[in-house]
């Protein structure tokens, strides 16, 4: 018997709260009016010199990695490469703020973030070479497969983070997306679920100005992409995406907040895509050289190098050593990528299901027979 059925009980009348009543005070969720900066300000003095030097070394290595990968496309060794030149501060900071147990959910442009997290550079490029859907074990490296469809990795990050929270695991997911991805439905669904569930996930939007040829002004009329967080009930942070120390600081705070149960954060890093969208794009058709040159003056490597040298934390020897280490990495990458991969056609059926379906087994047997017949015809 329910309460409503008890003799003399008043009729049950559900009284939900008014729909117009705010569930939370929006003021603490609003981003700052201007992007947060560290380099060139008094706040820089509070940063560890070791951290700043490590960020610098990773930025220099990342710039050389982008240049080498772009060259590999021109040599036919990569099918396509979406360069993150100019955005290295976002990529490196995203990798360095995470603990080993945390997960990174990259987009197709975030190969550098995966490499900075410790992934083998060749494995990070396997998808873009066209050999495999992914060239590494996501679980081993805690790096989800590079995601080519826009923003579909965001709900995946929320799902993993929510599952970890339910299990009591001390895990945070950091999901990366470009400004173009914020126009996809997956972006909005992911933010809504993350906020409702208070999932330990951080969303990093690299606002590089263009979704291929579409400028941000034609995508949204919001004051900033960080403001979109407020509509879902999470904090929005706005940061200078070319200031490596600032991005690291903001992401570190967001990750710590998520880990202690504070829920998700949306971080917008304002940066710029110096190179074209990919090697198949002609960026001169929709933007001018003067715009690109203005952003070159705000280069993330130059900003950090200036800070370090002015504080006596970096000299010519340190600059040369960073460049030499980056060049050695590029030489190893070039040598390994110039070797033709040995591919097994039967790998088409590997890692599709934990246990192959009857249809896959049938298709595998058909291909095996065709390969055997071809080898016999060739006299092998």
QUIKA-V608407 format. One record per run of one state. SS is the DSSP state (helix for helix, strand for strand, loop for the rest). FROM is the first residue (numbers start at 1). TO is the last residue. If there is no record, write none. Layout:
ss->(SS & SS)
from->(FROM & FROM)
to->(TO & TO)
This chain:
ss->(loop & helix & loop & helix & loop & strand & loop & helix & loop & helix & loop & helix & loop & strand & loop & strand & loop & helix & loop & helix & loop & helix & loop & strand & loop & strand & loop & helix & loop & strand & helix & loop & helix & loop & strand & loop & strand & loop & strand & helix & loop & helix & loop & strand & loop & helix & loop & strand & loop & helix & loop & helix & loop & helix & loop & helix & loop & helix & loop & helix & loop)
from->(1 & 3 & 6 & 27 & 30 & 36 & 37 & 42 & 47 & 49 & 75 & 88 & 97 & 103 & 106 & 107 & 108 & 111 & 117 & 121 & 130 & 138 & 142 & 143 & 144 & 147 & 148 & 152 & 168 & 173 & 179 & 184 & 185 & 198 & 201 & 208 & 210 & 212 & 214 & 216 & 219 & 225 & 233 & 235 & 241 & 244 & 260 & 265 & 271 & 283 & 286 & 289 & 297 & 300 & 311 & 316 & 338 & 345 & 350 & 358 & 378)
to->(2 & 5 & 26 & 29 & 35 & 36 & 41 & 46 & 48 & 74 & 87 & 96 & 102 & 105 & 106 & 107 & 110 & 116 & 120 & 129 & 137 & 141 & 142 & 143 & 146 & 147 & 151 & 167 & 172 & 178 & 183 & 184 & 197 & 200 & 207 & 209 & 211 & 213 & 215 & 218 & 224 & 232 & 234 & 240 & 243 & 259 & 264 & 270 & 282 & 285 & 288 & 296 & 299 & 310 & 315 & 337 & 344 & 349 & 357 & 377 & 380)
